[in-house]
Amino acid sequence: MIDISLDVRKGQKIVLCGPSGSGKSTLIRCVARLEDHQEGMLFVVDKERQPGKAASERLNGQVGMVFQHFNLFPHLTVLENCTLAPRLVKKLSKQDAEAIAIKHLEKVKIGEKATCYPPQLSGGQQQRAAIARALCMNPTVLLFDEPTSALDPEMVSEVLDTMVSLAEEGVTMICVTHEMGFAKRVADLVVFMADGKIVEVSKPEEFFAAPQHPRAQLFVRQISEH
C-alpha cells in the first residue's frame, strides 16, 4: 500500500469502503499488528509501532479486532472465550474477568448465552460474542473487518444495532464494511480506498451525495443501483 495517510481521533467513527482488493482489511490489520507495515509511521495512542515488530506489539490490549468469521474458539464457552485474553494478557483473576465478560455480554444482549459453546449460537449471536470479547480488553480503538459479510441477511441487523449502540457510547471505531446504511447513520468520516491508496476522505453526507474521485463516483453509483 502507498499514499496512506489517516488521522483517527478519540471517539471518531471511521468507515473504510471501496472495491474488493483495495487494501481496506490490510490497513486495519496493520493497525491491529496482525500484519507488518514495511515503511512509514504508525502511531496508536501516541506510541509509534515499529516496522517488523508486529508480533511483539500485538497483545497490548489497546486495539480490539472483530473479524469477518468470528474467530471464536469452538471448544470454549462464550464466557471462556471472553475471559481468556483478560486473564492471560492483563492477568485478571477469574472472578474479575468473568464479571467484565458478563457485563459486556449483557451489553450486546446475549448474557443468557454465556455458558453456551459457539456452535450452539446463530451467526449473529457469535458475532456479538466476538464483539463482547473484544470489549473485554477495554481497547482504545475497536476495529471491524466486514463484520456482517458472513451473516445471513436476517442476522445483519442485530449486529449492526450492536455496533450503532457502541458508536453512540463514543467508542472509537474503524470499520471496513459494505453496509452503507450503517456508514450514513454513524460514520464521522468515510474513507474510500482504491488500488492500495486512500483516494477520498469526506463526511458521509458529502461522500454519498457528491463524491469527488472518479473511482468513488463509480462506487457510489453502483451501490445506488442495488
Secondary structure, DSSP 8 states (H G I E B T S, - for coil): --S------TT-EEEEE-STTSSHHHHHHHHTTSS---SS-EEETTEEE-TT-HHHHSTTSSEEEE-TT----TTS-HHHHHHHHHHHTS---HHHHHHHHHHHHHHTT-GGGTTS-GGGS-HHHHHHHHHHHHHTT--SEEEEESTTTTS-HHHHHHHHHHHHHHHHTT--EEEE-S-HHHHHHH-SEEEEEETTEEEEEE-HHHHHH---SHHHHHHHHHHHT-
